[in-house]
Amino acid sequence: MIGRRDFGRLAAGAGLALATRPRLTRAAGMSDFKAASGQPVYFRGWQYKTDIVQSNVSHYNTSQGGHVDYATVTGDYPAIMEQNLMSGGQLDVLYGNPSQATRYFDGGWIAPIEELQTYDEIKAEFLPNLWDAWTYKGKLLGLSYFATTRGVIHVNLKAFNGAGLADKDFPKSWDELYDTVFALKDKGVATPFLPHWFGEWYGISWAFVFEVLNRGGKVADDETHKPTLTTDKSGPAYKTLAAWKKLWNAKLVPSEVLTYNEAAYIAAFGSGRYVFSPQQLYDLQSFNEKGKSQIAGFDSLLPVQGQSWGLIDSALYMMTKRQRPDPVTEDVKKFTSWYGFKDDTGKIAIGERWMQESMLFSAYKSIMDSPATEARIKQAVARPEDYKAVLDVYKATPYPSGIWKVVWSEEYNSWLKDSLANFLLQDGDIISMITASNDKIKELNDKYGI
């Protein structure tokens, strides 16, 4: 990986650090977003319901005369996109998590959203917590793709109630959750828990981060980015790793979970074999859909009863600053604004579609406050009372600014992913793991002069 000073040099060498361009001038009517250059605009994203994305892009190309070239990127998405950005490849609009966006911004590879004519309107629409998560050095780095809670604890009510438990027995904290897991084991439940330890870059590493957050800790300070984990046995990191070792050594977790991709992880919980699992909030609708899940109509969630669950997982649409003719850059801005905010009809049509199709929450107030969104959430949950639980969980979800709003975020995440898997596989020492995490953050802060 490269240091902070190298970022600027490489970006300039690749012709990426362009001067700030004027905002897109917005005319009245449908011509606001009409493509004018006649040249391709390259749009790339990860693999999620690509048929919907292609449909959206096709609609833009047909209605606005665009030439948007959309393709899906598979594999290590952050690393692939960074290499593309660094080399000045054919990339104009892309998906990214906020942690990736901060690195791309420091590299001089993406343009802030203030370059869009609709910036003031966009700002007024944003929910405050997501505005905070997606701004860096005072700049909004992208438009809303989705926002959700990753790590909310899904409950298979069929198995939970079948073990003689009811809502009054719902765990209120991670400690209570693990106590319940072992109590279920004693009742003869073979697989009471499926942990968030799968092999994607947002799997086991994020599981550690959100459990530490939920226990009241932070991996690094939000402002200074200095490491904050302690090795005392009552600390959130120690208690998290101790609970993991107990689960692993009791053979309550299938070892293959470490090699699962997200699809396999989701399918495993949908099979009905497990009682609890930290999953995406929006997957309530997938698990409750007949024909797609063995627990349809029985997938609920642990409510907030003092402690939060999970962390804010979100993604943005970002514009790159690669070298290209000015008319093409204007087309990039038109498409980004149309796709990521309001289209030519004045609706946040793409965001509304994602809400209805997949229950993907939005950073925009008008979507989240709409009766259509309320109806959609109620349609997705197993029970009427779960609607309030969804909103309460989402409202309480924390965001790990200390390790995500910093240039080294992806480097640390990659190290953490591998280190945590080895910690389990090799029966690692808890204090050594915590110390190694703190040392890694110190090393990265030194590397980037933070």
N, C-alpha and C positions, 0 to 999 in steps of 0.2 A: 504494500500500500504506500501512498505518497503523503508527504507532509504538507502543512498549510501553505508554505511558500511555493512548493512545487505545484500546488493546485492552480495558482494564478499563472505561473509560467506555462504550464501545459495547456491551460485553457486559452491563453493568448496565442501560444504556438499553433493551436489547432484552429485558430480564428473564431473562438467561441465567445470571448468576452467582448461582445459588441456594445456600442454606445446605446443608452436607453433611447428607445424610439417613441415618437408621439403616440398618444392613445388613438385607438381606432375611432374614426369619425363615424357617427351613427346617423344615418338618414332615416326618414320615416318609412314605415311600411315594410313589406317583405324584402325589399332590396337591401335592407340593413346588412344581411348576411350573405348576399350573393357573392360567390367566388368570382374573382376577376382576372387572376393571373393565367389561368389555363394550365397551371402546373400542379403536380401531385403535392398533397400534404400527407406526411407519413405519421400515422397514428398507431401506437403499439400498447398492448396491455397483457396482463397475465390471463391464464385460462380460467374463465368463469362465465358460464352462460354466453358463450361467444356468438350464438345465434341471435341473441337479443342485441348485442353490440353491433353485429353486422347489419341487422335490420335498421338500427338507429342511423348508422353511417349511410346506408343506402338511401334512407329517407332524406338525409341532408344532401347527398349528391344529386338526387332527383329533383328535390324542391328548390335547391339553391345553386344548382349548376356546379357543384363541387367536384373535386378530384381527390377525395380523401382515400388513401390507401391504408386499410386496416389489416393488421396481422397479429396473431397471438404469439407470445414468447413463452417457451417452456424451459424448465431447468432452474438454475439459480438466478432468479429474476433480478435482484439488486446488482449482482456482479455483472450480468450481461448488459444491463442498461447503463451501468457506469462505464463499461468499456466502450459502448456505443457513443455515449456522450463525450467521453474523453477523446475519441478519435474523430469526432465531428461527422459521424455517420448520418445516414438518412433517417432522421428522427425529429419530428416537430411537436408532437403531442404524446404524452405518455401517462400511464398510471404510476402512482408511487405512494408509499406510506410517508407520513410526515418526517420520520427519522431519515428516510432516504432523501427527501426533499431538502433538508438542511445541508446535507453533504453536497448535493447537486448545486445548491445555491452558492455555497462557498467555493465550489469549483468554477463558478461563472458560467454554468451550463444551462440554467433555467431563468426565465424572465418572471418578475413578480407580477401579480394580477393587477396592480395599480396601472399597468400599461393599457388595460382595457377601458374603453369609454364608459362601460357600465359599472366601474369600480365602486362608486359611491352607493349605487343601488345594491350591489352585491354585499357591501359592508353592512348596510342596514338590515339585510335579510339574515345575517349570520347569527347563530346561537353563540353566546359569549364563551362557553367552554371550548367550542371548536375553533372559534377565532383565536383563542389563546394557544391551542394546540398546533394550529397551522400557520401561525405567524412566527417569523424568525428575524431578529435584528430589525424589527419594525415592519417587515414586509410579509404580506399574505402570499404564500408560495403556490397556491393552486385553488381550483374550484372544487366543489363538493361532488365526489363520486358516492361515497357512503360513509356512514359512521355507525358503530355498534359497540356492544360489550363482548369482548372475547374473554372467556373464562367464567361466564355465568354458569352456575351449577344446574345442569338439567337433571330432572328426577323422573325415572321410569315409574310412574304411579302403580302400574300393574304389579311390578316386582316389589315396590316399597310397601304397598298396602297388603300384598300377599304375604309379606313377612310379619304382618300384625302391627304395622306402624301407620300412623295417621299424620295429618298436617301439624298437629301439636308436637310431633316428634322431629320436625324439620330442624336440622342443625343450624345454629346461629353464627358459627364461626368455623374456620378451618380446623381448629382443634376438635370441636364437636363433630365435624364431618368425619374426621378420621376415627374418632371414637365410635361413631355409628357404623362406619365401614367394618370395623373389627367386630362389632356386635352382630352385624349381619353375617359375617363369616361364622361366628359361633352358632348362629341359627341355621347354618347349613347352606348359606348362599355362596356359591363357588366363586362368582365374579362380581363383587359388590361395587367395584370402582374402576373406571377407565380414565387414567390421568392424561393430561395434556402433554404427553412426552413424545409426540410423533416427530418424524425426522425432517420436516420442513424447516426453513429458516425462522419461521414464526411458531415453532412447536415447543420443544422442551425449554428453550431459553426464555420465551415469553411466559411459560408456566411459572418459572422461578420468579420472574419479575413481578407478575401480578399477585402471586401469593405473598411475597414480601410486602408489596404495597397494601394488600388487604389486611395484613397483620400490623399495619401502622408504620412500616419502615420505608426506606428508600435506598436504592442501590448507589445512587450518587446525589449530591446536593443539586437542587434545581437551578441555582444561579452559578455556583462556582464549579460545578461538575466534579468536585472532589469526592472520593469514595466515602461512604458513610456506614457500610456494614460493620457490625461488631461480631466478635467471636464468643460472646457470653451466651450461655445456654438458654437464657430467657429472651434473647434477641430474635427478631423475625427471620433472619437468614438461617441461624442455627436451628430453630424450631422447624422451619420448612425442610431443610435437608435431613434432619433427624426423622421427620415423618416419612420422607421419601425412602430413606434407607429401611425403615421398618416395613413399609409396604413391599418393597423389592425383596427383602430378605424373607418375608413371609410368603413369597411367591403368589401374592394376590394380583400381580400385574403380569400380563403376558409379555415375555421378553421381546416379541416381535413388534410391540407398539413403537419401539425406538426406530424401526425401519418403515413404519407406515407413512404414506403420504396422507394429505388431508382427506382425500376421498375415502381411503381405507379406514381412517379414523372415524369419520362420520358414519360410514356403513357399519362399523363395529358396534357403535352405540345404537344405531337404528335396528340392529338385529334383535334387540331385546334381552341380550345376555347380561347387561349391566344395570345397576340401580342408579348410580350417580356418574356424571361426567362433566368436566368443564368444556363447554362448547361455545359456539357463537350464539348470540342472542337471536339473530334472525333465523337460525336453524330450527327454532320452535316450529315454524311452518312446515319445514321439510319432514321433521320427525312426526308431525301430526297429520301428515297427508296419507290418506289411504292408498295402498298400492305401491308406496315408496318406503314404507317403514313398518316394522313389526310392532311398533308401539303407538301407532296412529290413534289419536284421541286420548292418550295416556301420558304424553310428555309435558311435564310441568317444570317449574324452576324454583330454586330456593329464594325466598324473598329476603330483602334487607331487614335484618333484625338487630341492627347495631353495627355490623361489619359489612363493608362493601364486598363485592365479588367481581373478580376480573379486572380488566383495564380497557381504556378506550382504544378500540381498533378502528382505524379509519383510512381512507384513501382519497387522493386528490387527482385531478386532471392538471397536468403541468405543461407549460409551453417552453420549448427549448430556445436557445440563442445561437444555434448553429449559423454559419454563413449561408446566406441565400439572398436572392433579389428582394428588394423592399416589397414589391407586389405580392410575393409569396408569403412574406411575413404578415402582411395585412390579411391574407386568406387564413393563415394560422390563427390569428386573433379572432377573426369572424367565426371560424369553426369552433374554437375553444369556448367562446362566449355562448354560441348557439347550443353546443352540446353540454357544457357544464353549468349553464345558468338558464336564461330565458331564451326561447326560440323565437321565430318570426311571428308567432301568435301571441307572444307576451306571457307564455306559460313556462314553468320550469318542467318541461315535458319529460325530459330524460330522467330527472330525479323522481318525478311522480310515477313514471313507469317502473323504475327500480323498486319503489316502495310497494307498488301493487303486485309486481311479478315475484319479488323475492323478500319482501319486508326489510329492505335495506333502508335504514334510517338516513336522514339527510341533515346537513348543516344548516339548511334553510328553514326559518321559522314557519313560513307559510305552508310548507309541506307537513312539518311535524305537528302543527296546530290544526290541521284540517280535519273535518268530519270523515273524509275518505280514509285518512290514515288511521283514525280511531277504529273505523269499521274493519280495516284490513288487519290490524293487530288482533282484534277480537275474533276475527275469522281464523287466525293462525293458532290461537292458544287452545289448550285442552278444556279449560274451565273459565267461566266469567270472571272469577276473582283473580285469575292470572294476568288480566289486562293491567290492573294496578301494580302488580308485582313487576311486570315488565318495565313500566315507567319508573318505578322506584329504584330498581336495579340500575337502569340506564342513568338516572339522575345522579346516583351516588358513585358512579364509576370514576376511578382516578386515572391520571395520565402521568407516565414516567418521564417528566421533562428532563430530569438530571442526566438520563442516558439516551434520550431521543432527540433533544434539542441541542445537539452538539455534533461537530463534524465527524467524530470517530464512532458514531453510533453503530454503523454496520460492521465495523471491524470488531468492536466489542461483542456484538451479538453473535458473530461467527465464532469467535473464541469461546463464548459462553455456551453455545450450542454443543460444540465438541467436548468441552470440559465437563459439562453436566452428564452427558452420555457416558463418558469415561468414568466419572465419579460413581455412577450406578454399576456399570459393568465390572469395575475393578474394586468395588467395595471401598471407595475412597474415604479419606479422613475428612470430617466436616470442617474442622478448623483450618486445615490446609486448603480446602476448596474456597472458603471465605477469604482467607489471606491472599490466595492467588487471584481472586476477583479484584480485591482492592489494589493489589500490585499491578494488575493489568490496566486498570483505570489510571493509576499514577503514571504508568509507562506511556499511555496514550495522551494524557494531558501534557506530559513532557514533550512528546513527539510533535504535538501541534501548538505548543506554546500557550497552553490554557492554564 
